[in-house]
Amino acid sequence: MAYVKIHREVPEEPVPNRWNLCFQQVTYHYDDGGEEDGYRFIWRRPDGSLQAARGQARIESYEHMMELVEMAKKVGFFRR
């Protein structure tokens, strides 16, 4: 098991009362003390909570994915 620390997030254009896909820069912290930095796509429910589920968030199109990645790039996700 792991818990995830979110460092940054870019959401798609929010639509009220709809689930919204987000791209996040995160660190996974594991029970054995290890940790890994990375990125993930995850859904936010209409109430703003995260859909924490095993498995991946389905991305409806390449264009949608690239839009979120470009937004992340603009706010500095990929700079070290």
N, C-alpha and C positions, 0 to 999 in steps of 0.2 A: 504494500500500500504506500501511498505518497500523499503529501499535501502540496499544493501549488501556490507559490507567491507570484502575483501578477505585478510586473514592473510597469508595463505600458499597455494601452489598448486603443485600437481604432475600431469603432463600430461602423457598420453600414449606415446610411442615412436613416435615422430612427423614424419608424412609422408607429403612431400611437396604437395601442391594443394589438400589436403584432410582435411575433418573435423576430429578433434582429441578430444577424451573424456578426461576430466580432473576431478580430485577429489580435492576438496577445503575445507579448514578449514575457516569458515566465521563467521561473526556476522551479524544478521538481525537487522536493525534499523527501527522501526515502526513509523508511523505518530503520534501515541498517546504518543510517548516518550519512549515506551518500547523497549527492545532489547533482543535477544536470540542468544547464541553461538551455533554453530553446524557445520555440514558437508554437502556437496552436490556434486553431479556429474553434470557437465555441459559441453556442447560442445563448442569448439573454432572453428570458421570458418577458412578457408584457409588463410584469411588475418590477423588472430590473434585475431579478435574481438570475444566477447562472444555471444552465442545464448541465449539471455535473453528472455525466454518465460514462460508463465504459464504452469505448468505441470512438468514432470520429464524427465531427459535424459534417453533414453532407453539404457540399457547395454546389449550387445549382448550375453554374456555368464557369468556364475559364475566365470570361470577362468579369464576372462578379469577384472571383478570386483575385485577379490582377488589380482590380480597383482597390480592394482592401490592402493588398501588398504595396501598391503605389502610395496610398495614404500613410501606411506605416513608414515607408521610406522617407516621406516628406517630414515626418516628425522625429526622424533619427533612429528608428529601430535598428538599423544594420550598421551603425557606426560603432567602432570599438574604441 
